[in-house]
Every structure is written in structure tokens, then in C-alpha cells.
């Protein structure tokens, strides 16, 4: 009786995985059903809502709205489906399970999600460790495993070879991530930043800069209060001091709005702040808000210097982990991440991204999202 109900659950998983995978494969082939008027009419959705795909053509996001979610979903399902292949006694059910496995594997590759691929490798490693002894006892399991790896790999390469090539040739991405892990990444890094009515100062790995105004003219000072020389042309202030030349510059967009640029290598950070005559008003924060007091970064000590890891996820994941102890059981509620995540952590954001006004609306990790929004219960 219990096995019967377990089968019902597994069949439901197979059906949902098949539907989601087929939609994704169709999207990868160039047809997006969610932007097609005929499909929208069949689904009973208004054709006048002006729906557009948020992603470029041939991007697989299926019904999960985000390629990264697709990759994470596939990584979750593949061990379960593979376990079903091994567990079912019926040849027919083994074939069905194998077919679904191949579809979901193609979906994983088609999602182009690096996080999904890493999760897939991790989940199967855990699976292999847990069932290692069973594998050794049963040569059929070893044979089936080998067949599935070969078939899945061949189909993945054949159907989605461009995607595979993208990952295989993405050495620049790998080198970039390794340089971050080794602490060798050449990026601007903000240690501290404060603003008051009299000045704005910022302490970075490129130097310390204090900005104030006298008679409505900018004055720049180093940590020793020595004045830093500069020249201005077309409302752009460039420093002539070799310590700051090419690393800092200031753009005056009008008499009240100023943008400070901090640059190292090809990476740049932008801090937009407001002044009225000689008074400093505030720094532009999320959605145009005015920040008059900058708090210390929320980044945990162990994650400092790694904020840009995995396209900025180093910062988001580390900060989210510090909040999970409050949310892991009951959660904060669906789609509440953007509300409870500290959007005013300007220093933390600048060490991850270019601007201070961006909103972080999701943790970019399905497990953390569940733990944060809905909780385990």
C-alpha cells in the first residue's frame, strides 16, 4: 500500500519533469510558447497583455521563469529519476524513467546554468557515495549507470552542442572565479564610506579620498588631509596626482548631482551623491532613495573579498545565510526576499556590483529561497 502511493508521487514527478523539459527544449529550438498569441489564447490568457520574453531567443526558462531555476530544478530531479531507474523492477518503467532522465538532463544543459551544473555534480557525488556498496554488488547497476551517462552525454552534445561548447570554452569565467578565490581579482574594493553635511569620504583598496566643497568648488584630500590636484574639463574632474590618476574621477551632471567613478582594470564602481552649494545632501540609494548615513557592510568576515564570486552571488549567498536562522522554519512569506533583504547596504553592494541603486530581489539559489521565503515547514 505504501509503495503504491510512492509510485503515484514518482509518476507525478515524471509528468511534471516531462512537461517542463519539453517546453524548455522547444524554447531552445527558437519557439517560445509563452510569447505566442495562439498558445496564450489556448491558456486563456489575454492577448493584449503585451507579454515579452525577459530573455534572448533560444533561452530555456520554461515554466520556472528563470534559467537558473531550471538548472537547480533539474539538479534536484535527476538523482530521484536515476534512483527510480535502478529501483523499478519492470523493464517498461525503467525505460520510461530513462527517457525522463534524458529529457531532464538535456534541460539541465540547456538552462546554461553554471550553478545547476555544479549542483548536479554535487548531488550525484552524494548519490554515488550513499549507494557505493550497492553499486559494487550489482554489475547491472554499473552497466545501467554507464549506459545512461553515455546516452545523456551524446544527446546533450547533439541537441545542445552550442550550449556545451559555451561551457567547455568558458575558460575566462573559470580563471576569473579562481582569481577571486585566490584574492588576486583586480577590482575596486570599498572598506568604508561616510557622508555628512560637510564631506564625503571613501576608503578603498585604491586609496583614501575625502571630498568637500569650498565656495561651491570641490576640494579633494588624502588621508593626511593633503590637497589632491586635479583638472576639470566638460564637467569631468580628473586627478593629476599619480596616486589617483585613472583610478578616481568625478562627473558633475548638474549643480547638485555628482557621480564619483572608481576604476581598477576593466571594473568600475559608481557612487552618485547630491550637494547643494557647499553642503552634502546624501548618496543615491535603491530606487532613487536618499541615504544620509552609511552603515557598515553586512558581508560576513569570511566572505569579504569574495563578494563578486559567481557573478555576485558570493555577497548575496553569504548575507542570506546570516538571515536563515530567523527564517528557515516558517520563512518570511512568498516573494518577500526583496523586502527583508537589506537593500541599503551600500558598501556591500558596491563590492558586488557597479551601482548602489539596484534592488536584489532573489538569492539566486533555490534552496536559500525556500529557506528564506517559505521555510521548511
Secondary structure, DSSP 8 states (H G I E B T S, - for coil): -HHHHHHHHHHHHHHHHHHHHHHHHHHHTT--GGG-HHHHHHTT--TTS----SS-TT---GGGTSHHHHHHHHHHHHHHHHHHHHH---HHHHHHHHHHHHHHHHHHHHTT-HHHHHHHHHHHHHHHHHTHHHHHH-HHHHHHHHHHHHHHHHHHHHHSHHHHHHHHT-HHHHHHHHHHHTT------EEEEEE-SSEEEEEETTEEEEEEEETTEEEEE-TT--B--EEEETTEEEE-STTTTTTEEEEE-SSSEEEEEEEETTEEEEEEEEEETTEEEEEE-GGG-EESS-------GGGTT-TTHHHHHHHHHHHHHHHHHHHTTT-S-TT-HHHHS-TT-HHHHHTTSS-SS------S-HHHHIIIII---
